Amino acid sequence: MASSNQPQEPQHPNLRQRLDISNHTWRDWANGLPQEMRALIAERALDTDEKDLIRFRAVCSAWRDSIGGENRINRSIHPRRWILLPEASDAATLCKFGNIATGECIQLQNLHQLANHTVAEGPHGNPEGMLVLRDDTSFVIRLFNPLTRQLIHLPSLKTLVVGVEGDDDQMPDEEFGELHGVTAAGFVGGSKLVLYFDAIKMIAVAKPGDKDWEVVAYDRPLMSVATIGDHFYCLSTESLFEFDASTSPPQLVVVSQVDRPGNIILDTMRLVDNGGELLVLWNELHLHTQGFWHLWYAVRRIDLNEGLMIPTYYLNDRAVVVGPSGAISVSTTHFPELDANTIYFRYGCNKDFIKQCALSNTYEYYRPPPGSFAKCLGSYVTNFAYTTCPH
C-alpha cells in the first residue's frame, strides 16, 4: 500500500487557465503600451545595435508595425548612426553597413526591396542612414530603412514634368533618368523629404501621401547639403540657404553669404554636421615656404543666429573625413586611429590621405590601417559607385 505521506505531483493550471484573459488581473503589456512609449523603446534599441532592434520587432505584430507598418516618415527610428559602405568584392550587393559611433560593420542579406531600383549615391544621397531609392520603371521615390526593412512611398518623379512646357510623357526613360538622378537628399520638418537634382538645377519636396512634388528652381549648382534637426541647408558658391517648406511654393532663405578668398577651389566646398554644429569646409591653394603649392582646408563655423561664417580651428575633438562624394564627421573616442581636431582628405585614387591638424596648422601623409574603419570612411566619401541593384 502506498504511503499516505508520499509527495503528490503538483497540479498546474492548463495554458488556457494561465492565460485566461477574462481574469481582470491579466495585462496585455505588449499591445497595451502607448505608441509613443513603443517608439521610445525602439529609438533606445536603435542606439545600441541592430540585434536589439531585431529583438524589439520580434515581440509582437504591434511592436513590429510601430516601426514599419505605416507609410510615414518616423525620424525617431532612422538609422542615423549607420552608413552604407562600398563593398570592394561586389559593390552592387549593397549589403555592407558601418556604425559611425562604434565602428562595427554588419552584412545585411536578402534586401529584395532594392531590386529594380537606383540608389542615391554617397553621403549626400542617404540622409540619416535612410536609402533613397528610385524605381527604374515608374520613377517613384522610396525611402528604405535597412534595419527595419520599412519602405516609404513618395510620388513619382514623372510629376515634375507634368504641365511643364517642353517636357512631356514622351521623353525616353533613359533620358529622363539621366536628368533626374538624385544628387542629394535630406529632411525638413518632421515628415518631408527634400531632393536635389544637379543635372536640372531643381529642388523638390514631398511627404508620403502627396500626389506630386513641390518644386524650387535654382539656376546655379549646389555644392553641398546637410540636415540638422528639422532644418535642411544648401550651400552654393555664394550663399548658405535654409530650405523653407512652410510656404507654397517652398523657397530658399539666405542664412549667410560666403566670403570666399580668391585661392579657393570651388568644387571642394562641403557642409558638415559636426555633432550638431554646422560647418563649412573648402580647399585653398597656398604657397609653401619651400616654394611649392599645397592644398589646405579652411573651416568656418556657422553662427545661425547672426548669419556669420566664423573661422575656426577647433572641431569639438572630432575628426572630419572629406572626399569628392562628400564629408563626414565622427567622434574620435571609438576610433583611436583618427586624431581629434583633424581633417583627412584625398583626391582621385591615391591611397594616401592628407592628414591636416586644424589646431597646430600642420599636415602629413596618412594611410589608414588595413581593415580599419578609417579606411571604410575614406571609401565612403571618395569612391561611391552604386547604380542599379541586381534582381
C-alpha positions in Angstrom: 0.0 0.0 0.0 1.3 3.4 -0.9 2.2 5.6 2.0 -0.2 8.4 2.6 2.9 10.6 3.2 4.2 10.2 -0.4 4.6 13.6 -2.0 1.9 14.4 -4.5 2.7 15.7 -8.0 1.9 19.4 -8.2 -1.1 20.4 -10.2 -0.5 23.2 -12.7 -3.3 25.1 -14.3 -3.5 24.5 -18.0 -2.4 27.1 -20.5 -5.9 28.3 -21.1 -6.3 28.9 -17.4 -3.0 30.6 -17.0 -3.7 32.9 -19.9 -7.4 33.5 -19.1 -7.9 37.0 -20.5 -11.2 37.1 -18.7 -9.2 37.4 -15.4 -9.1 41.1 -14.5 -5.6 40.7 -13.1 -4.1 39.8 -16.6 -2.5 42.6 -18.5 -1.7 42.6 -22.2 1.5 44.6 -21.6 3.0 44.2 -25.1 -0.1 45.5 -27.0 -1.2 47.8 -24.2 1.9 50.1 -24.3 1.1 53.5 -25.9 2.6 54.1 -29.4 4.8 56.9 -28.0 6.4 54.5 -25.5 7.0 51.8 -28.1 8.6 54.4 -30.4 10.9 55.5 -27.5 11.9 51.9 -26.8 12.7 51.4 -30.5 14.8 54.5 -30.5 16.8 53.3 -27.5 17.2 49.9 -29.1 18.5 51.5 -32.3 21.1 53.5 -30.2 22.8 50.2 -29.3 23.0 47.8 -32.3 20.9 46.1 -34.9 20.3 43.0 -32.8 18.4 44.9 -30.2 16.1 46.4 -32.8 15.5 42.9 -34.3 14.5 41.7 -30.8 12.2 44.7 -30.5 10.5 43.8 -33.7 10.1 40.1 -32.6 8.0 40.9 -29.5 4.7 41.0 -31.4 3.0 42.4 -34.5 2.0 45.6 -32.8 5.6 46.4 -31.9 6.8 45.4 -35.4 4.2 47.6 -37.0 5.0 50.5 -34.8 8.4 51.0 -36.5 7.5 50.0 -40.0 3.8 49.4 -40.6 2.8 52.8 -41.9 3.6 54.8 -44.9 5.0 57.7 -43.0 8.4 59.2 -42.1 9.3 58.5 -38.5 12.7 60.2 -38.0 13.0 58.9 -34.4 13.9 55.5 -35.7 16.1 56.4 -38.6 19.4 54.5 -38.5 21.4 57.8 -38.4 24.5 56.0 -36.9 24.7 53.6 -39.9 26.1 54.3 -43.3 26.1 52.3 -46.5 29.6 51.3 -47.4 31.1 50.3 -50.8 31.8 46.6 -51.0 35.1 46.0 -52.7 34.2 42.5 -53.9 30.8 43.2 -55.3 29.7 46.8 -54.9 26.2 46.1 -56.4 25.2 43.9 -53.5 24.6 46.9 -51.2 24.8 44.9 -48.1 27.7 46.3 -46.0 26.9 48.9 -43.4 29.1 50.6 -40.8 28.2 52.2 -37.5 29.9 55.6 -37.2 29.5 55.6 -33.4 31.2 52.2 -32.7 33.0 51.2 -35.9 31.0 48.0 -36.1 30.3 46.6 -39.6 27.5 44.3 -40.5 26.3 42.4 -43.6 22.6 42.6 -44.3 21.3 40.0 -46.7 18.2 39.5 -48.8 17.5 43.2 -49.3 15.0 42.3 -52.1 13.4 45.8 -51.7 16.4 47.2 -53.6 15.7 45.2 -56.7 14.9 47.3 -59.8 15.8 50.5 -58.1 18.7 53.0 -58.4 20.2 54.1 -55.1 21.2 57.7 -54.5 25.0 57.8 -54.0 27.2 58.7 -51.1 27.0 60.9 -48.0 24.7 63.5 -49.6 22.3 60.9 -51.0 21.4 58.9 -47.9 20.3 61.2 -45.1 20.1 59.9 -41.5 21.0 56.4 -42.7 17.9 56.1 -45.0 18.5 54.9 -48.5 16.8 57.0 -51.2 15.6 54.6 -54.0 14.3 55.5 -57.4 12.1 52.9 -59.2 13.7 52.1 -62.6 10.4 51.8 -64.3 7.9 54.2 -62.7 10.4 56.6 -61.2 8.6 56.5 -57.9 10.8 57.6 -55.0 11.0 55.3 -52.0 12.8 55.7 -48.7 14.2 52.4 -47.3 15.3 51.8 -43.7 17.8 48.9 -44.0 17.4 47.9 -40.3 13.6 47.8 -40.1 13.1 46.9 -43.8 10.4 49.6 -44.0 9.7 51.1 -47.4 8.1 54.5 -47.5 6.5 55.5 -50.8 6.6 59.0 -52.3 5.4 60.5 -55.6 6.8 59.6 -59.0 9.4 62.0 -60.4 7.3 62.0 -63.6 5.1 64.5 -61.8 8.0 67.0 -62.1 7.4 67.4 -65.8 3.6 67.3 -65.9 2.4 70.6 -67.4 6.0 71.9 -67.9 6.5 73.5 -71.3 8.9 71.5 -73.5 8.5 68.3 -71.4 6.0 65.6 -71.8 5.5 61.9 -71.1 7.1 61.0 -74.4 10.7 61.7 -73.1 12.6 58.4 -73.3 13.0 56.8 -69.9 16.8 56.7 -70.3 17.0 60.4 -70.9 14.5 61.1 -68.1 16.6 59.0 -65.7 19.8 60.8 -66.6 18.2 64.2 -66.0 16.5 63.2 -62.8 19.3 61.4 -60.9 19.1 62.3 -57.2 22.3 64.2 -56.3 21.4 64.9 -52.7 18.6 64.4 -50.2 17.6 65.5 -46.7 14.7 66.1 -44.4 12.8 69.2 -43.4 10.3 69.4 -40.6 9.2 66.1 -39.2 7.9 64.4 -42.3 9.1 65.9 -45.6 11.8 64.6 -47.9 13.9 67.1 -50.0 15.6 66.0 -53.2 18.2 67.9 -55.3 18.8 67.2 -59.0 22.0 68.8 -60.1 21.5 68.0 -63.9 18.4 70.2 -64.0 19.2 72.5 -61.0 16.0 71.7 -59.3 15.0 71.1 -55.6 11.8 69.2 -54.9 9.9 68.4 -51.7 7.1 65.9 -50.8 5.8 63.8 -48.0 4.2 60.3 -48.1 0.7 60.6 -49.4 1.3 63.6 -51.7 0.4 63.2 -55.3 3.2 65.2 -56.7 6.4 67.1 -55.7 6.6 70.8 -55.0 9.5 72.4 -56.9 12.0 75.1 -56.2 14.2 76.1 -59.2 17.7 77.4 -58.6 19.8 78.2 -61.6 23.2 77.6 -60.0 24.7 74.4 -58.8 24.6 73.5 -55.1 27.9 72.3 -53.7 26.6 70.5 -50.6 23.6 69.9 -48.3 23.1 68.9 -44.7 20.2 68.0 -42.5 20.5 69.2 -38.9 17.4 68.7 -36.7 14.4 69.8 -38.6 16.4 72.1 -40.9 17.7 71.4 -44.4 20.7 73.5 -45.5 22.1 74.1 -49.0 25.4 75.6 -49.9 26.2 77.4 -53.2 29.5 79.1 -54.1 28.0 82.4 -52.9 25.4 81.7 -50.2 24.3 79.3 -47.5 20.5 78.7 -47.7 17.9 77.1 -45.5 15.1 75.4 -47.3 11.7 76.7 -46.1 8.9 74.2 -46.8 6.3 76.0 -44.8 5.5 78.3 -47.7 3.8 77.3 -51.0 5.8 77.1 -53.2 8.8 76.4 -50.9 11.7 78.8 -51.0 15.4 79.1 -50.3 16.1 81.6 -47.5 19.6 83.1 -47.3 21.3 82.3 -43.9 24.8 83.7 -44.7 26.9 85.0 -47.5 30.1 83.1 -48.4 33.1 85.4 -48.0 35.4 83.2 -50.0 39.1 84.1 -50.8 40.5 84.1 -54.3 42.5 80.9 -53.8 39.5 78.7 -53.0 38.8 75.5 -55.0 35.1 75.8 -55.5 34.2 72.1 -56.1 35.7 71.2 -52.6 33.1 73.3 -50.7 31.3 71.0 -48.2 28.7 71.3 -45.4 29.4 69.1 -42.4 27.2 68.1 -39.5 29.9 68.2 -36.8 27.9 66.6 -33.9 25.0 69.0 -34.3 27.1 72.0 -35.2 27.1 73.2 -38.9 30.5 73.7 -40.5 31.6 74.8 -44.0 34.9 73.5 -45.4 36.7 74.3 -48.5 40.1 73.7 -50.0 42.5 76.6 -50.6 45.7 76.6 -52.6 48.7 78.0 -50.6 52.3 78.7 -51.5 54.5 76.7 -49.1 57.6 78.3 -47.5 59.7 75.9 -49.5 58.3 77.3 -52.8 55.7 74.7 -53.8 51.9 74.9 -53.8 49.9 72.8 -51.5 46.2 72.3 -50.5 44.8 73.4 -47.2 41.2 73.0 -45.8 39.7 76.2 -44.3 36.9 75.7 -41.7 34.1 78.0 -41.0 31.6 77.6 -38.1 28.1 78.8 -38.9 26.5 81.2 -36.4 22.9 80.7 -37.4 21.6 83.5 -35.2 23.9 86.1 -36.5 24.2 84.7 -40.1 28.0 84.6 -39.9 30.7 82.2 -41.0 33.4 82.3 -38.3 36.9 80.9 -39.0 37.7 78.1 -36.5 40.4 75.5 -35.9 38.6 73.5 -33.2 36.4 70.6 -34.4 35.0 69.7 -30.9 37.6 66.9 -30.6 36.1 65.2 -33.7 37.7 64.1 -37.0 36.3 65.1 -40.4 36.9 62.8 -43.5 36.4 64.6 -46.8 36.3 63.4 -50.4 34.7 64.1 -53.8 31.5 62.5 -52.7 31.0 64.5 -49.5 32.2 64.7 -45.9 31.5 63.0 -42.6 32.3 63.9 -39.0 33.0 61.2 -36.4 33.9 61.2 -32.7 37.4 60.0 -32.1 36.5 58.3 -28.9 35.9 54.9 -30.5 38.4 55.4 -33.4 42.0 55.5 -31.9 43.4 55.5 -35.5 41.9 59.0 -36.0 43.2 62.1 -34.3 40.9 64.8 -32.8 40.5 68.2 -34.5 41.9 66.7 -37.7 40.8 66.7 -41.3 41.5 63.8 -43.6 41.2 64.3 -47.3 42.4 62.9 -50.6 41.8 63.1 -54.3 41.4 60.6 -57.1 42.6 57.0 -56.5 45.5 58.0 -54.2 45.6 55.6 -51.3 47.2 58.1 -49.0 45.2 60.8 -47.2 46.5 64.3 -46.3 46.1 64.5 -42.6 45.6 68.1 -41.6 45.7 69.1 -37.9 43.5 72.2 -37.6 45.0 73.3 -34.3 48.7 73.0 -35.0 48.5 74.2 -38.6 50.4 71.1 -39.8 49.8 68.3 -42.2 51.3 65.0 -43.2 50.5 62.0 -45.4 48.4 59.2 -43.8 47.4 55.8 -44.9 44.6 54.1 -43.0 45.5 50.7 -41.4 44.1 47.8 -43.5 40.7 46.7 -42.2 40.2 49.8 -40.1 37.0 51.8 -40.1 39.0 54.9 -41.2 39.7 53.0 -44.5 35.9 52.4 -44.8 35.2 56.1 -44.2 37.7 57.0 -46.9 35.9 54.8 -49.4 32.6 56.2 -48.4 33.5 59.8 -49.2 35.8 59.1 -52.1 34.6 56.4 -54.5 30.9 55.6 -54.2 29.8 53.9 -57.4 26.5 52.1 -56.7 23.9 52.2 -59.5 21.2 49.7 -60.2 21.0 46.7 -57.9 20.7 43.2 -59.2 17.4 41.5 -59.4 
